[in-house]
Amino acid sequence: MQVTKLFATIVSMEQNSLYDRPDLYDLMAPPDPILERFYVDIARERGGRILDLACGSGRLTVPLAQAGLDVIGGDLSSAMLERARDHARANAVEPGFVELDMRDFDLGGRTFDTIIVAMNSVLHLHSLDDFKGFFKSAGRHLSAQGRLVFDAFLPSIAMLNL
């Protein structure tokens, strides 16, 4: 069974991060067409340049580029970025990709009309310093009328029926 094999592989990855295995990550976190459409629509409202932070394997960066938007995907994992570049080539789009840490990045004075942190990726920030660095870096890269858009889902314990 593919799911059993997937979890066995993940358990055996004692020292490796899931982000070092974008093939497994993509199996565990399949595309969400509703969120993709939401973010494409949000980005189209402002147009201009889009920065997709924590872009991972490009599952949002590629649809943004397919929508004709000028997008750059940024991620900490070089393995995920390589997967994103492959995904973009397979879909005949050419977004930019850059390795960065969303807690502290400098893209040489470039600004963006929309900065996106999708699919709960903002939850990778764990400390107050992480959040401060993230908001400071994002703020430096927003255009005068730019906006930062992200999602985070934290279910109630009661919803989980434990």
C-alpha positions as CSV (number, residue, x, y, z in Angstrom):
1,M,0.0,0.0,0.0
2,Q,1.5,3.4,-1.0
3,V,0.5,5.3,2.1
4,T,2.1,2.6,4.4
5,K,5.2,2.8,2.3
6,L,5.2,6.6,2.5
7,F,5.0,6.6,6.3
8,A,7.6,3.9,6.7
9,T,9.9,6.1,4.6
10,I,9.2,9.2,6.6
11,V,9.9,7.3,9.9
12,S,13.2,6.0,8.5
13,M,14.3,9.6,7.7
14,E,15.7,10.0,11.2
15,Q,18.1,12.8,10.4
16,N,16.6,14.2,7.3
17,S,14.0,16.9,7.1
18,L,10.8,16.3,5.1
19,Y,11.8,19.4,3.2
20,D,14.9,17.5,1.9
21,R,12.4,15.1,0.2
22,P,10.1,17.2,-1.9
23,D,8.7,14.0,-3.6
24,L,7.4,12.8,-0.2
25,Y,6.2,16.3,0.8
26,D,4.2,16.6,-2.4
27,L,2.5,13.3,-1.6
28,M,1.6,14.4,1.9
29,A,0.5,17.9,1.0
30,P,-1.3,17.7,-2.3
31,P,-2.4,20.9,-4.1
32,D,-5.5,22.6,-2.8
33,P,-7.4,24.1,-5.8
34,I,-9.5,26.4,-3.5
35,L,-6.5,28.0,-1.9
36,E,-4.7,28.2,-5.2
37,R,-7.7,30.1,-6.7
38,F,-7.9,32.3,-3.6
39,Y,-4.3,33.4,-3.9
40,V,-4.3,33.8,-7.6
41,D,-7.4,36.1,-7.3
42,I,-5.8,38.1,-4.4
43,A,-2.6,38.5,-6.4
44,R,-4.5,39.6,-9.6
45,E,-6.2,42.4,-7.6
46,R,-2.9,44.3,-7.2
47,G,-1.1,42.9,-10.2
48,G,2.6,43.9,-10.3
49,R,5.2,41.7,-8.6
50,I,4.4,38.8,-6.3
51,L,6.7,37.2,-3.8
52,D,5.6,33.7,-2.7
53,L,7.5,33.0,0.5
54,A,8.0,29.4,1.7
55,C,7.1,28.4,-1.8
56,G,8.2,24.8,-1.3
57,S,7.9,22.8,-4.5
58,G,6.1,25.6,-6.3
59,R,2.6,24.4,-5.9
60,L,1.4,28.0,-5.6
61,T,4.2,29.8,-7.5
62,V,3.5,27.8,-10.7
63,P,-0.3,28.6,-10.8
64,L,0.6,32.3,-10.1
65,A,2.9,32.3,-13.1
66,Q,0.4,30.4,-15.2
67,A,-2.0,33.2,-14.4
68,G,0.4,35.6,-16.1
69,L,1.7,37.2,-12.9
70,D,5.3,38.3,-12.3
71,V,6.2,36.0,-9.4
72,I,9.3,35.0,-7.4
73,G,9.2,32.0,-5.1
74,G,11.5,32.0,-2.1
75,D,12.3,29.0,0.2
76,L,14.9,27.9,2.7
77,S,15.2,24.4,1.2
78,S,17.4,24.1,-1.9
79,A,15.8,20.6,-2.6
80,M,12.3,22.2,-2.6
81,L,13.5,25.0,-4.9
82,E,14.9,22.5,-7.4
83,R,11.6,20.6,-7.4
84,A,9.8,23.9,-7.9
85,R,12.1,24.7,-10.9
86,D,11.3,21.3,-12.4
87,H,7.6,21.9,-11.8
88,A,7.7,25.3,-13.5
89,R,9.6,23.9,-16.5
90,A,7.1,21.0,-16.8
91,N,4.3,23.7,-16.9
92,A,6.1,25.9,-19.4
93,V,6.4,28.9,-17.0
94,E,9.4,30.8,-15.8
95,P,8.9,32.3,-12.3
96,G,12.0,33.4,-10.5
97,F,13.2,31.3,-7.5
98,V,15.5,32.3,-4.7
99,E,16.9,30.6,-1.7
100,L,16.0,32.6,1.4
101,D,15.0,32.5,5.0
102,M,11.7,34.3,5.5
103,R,12.8,35.4,9.0
104,D,15.6,37.6,7.5
105,F,16.0,38.2,3.8
106,D,17.1,41.0,1.5
107,L,16.3,41.0,-2.2
108,G,18.4,44.0,-3.0
109,G,15.7,46.7,-2.7
110,R,13.1,44.8,-4.8
111,T,9.6,45.5,-3.7
112,F,6.4,43.5,-4.3
113,D,2.7,44.4,-4.6
114,T,1.7,41.2,-2.8
115,I,3.7,38.9,-0.6
116,I,2.1,35.6,0.1
117,V,2.9,33.0,2.7
118,A,0.4,30.2,1.9
119,M,-0.6,26.8,3.2
120,N,0.1,27.3,6.9
121,S,3.8,28.1,6.2
122,V,3.7,31.0,8.6
123,L,3.5,28.4,11.3
124,H,7.2,27.6,10.7
125,L,7.9,30.7,12.7
126,H,8.1,29.6,16.3
127,S,9.5,32.4,18.4
128,L,8.7,36.1,18.8
129,D,12.1,36.9,17.2
130,D,11.1,34.7,14.2
131,F,7.9,36.7,13.8
132,K,9.7,40.0,14.3
133,G,12.3,39.2,11.7
134,F,9.7,37.9,9.2
135,F,7.5,41.0,9.5
136,K,10.5,43.3,9.3
137,S,11.8,41.6,6.2
138,A,8.4,41.4,4.5
139,G,7.7,45.1,5.3
140,R,11.0,46.2,3.7
141,H,9.9,44.4,0.5
142,L,6.3,45.6,0.2
143,S,5.6,48.4,-2.3
144,A,3.8,51.6,-0.9
145,Q,0.4,50.0,-1.5
146,G,1.5,46.4,-1.1
147,R,0.0,43.8,1.1
148,L,1.1,40.7,3.0
149,V,-1.4,37.8,2.7
150,F,-1.1,34.5,4.6
151,D,-3.3,31.8,6.1
152,A,-2.9,29.7,9.2
153,F,-5.3,27.1,10.5
154,L,-5.1,26.1,14.1
155,P,-8.0,23.7,14.9
156,S,-9.7,23.7,18.3
157,I,-9.0,20.7,20.4
158,A,-12.8,20.2,20.5
159,M,-12.9,19.9,16.7
160,L,-10.4,17.1,16.8
161,N,-12.6,14.9,18.9
162,L,-9.7,13.5,20.9
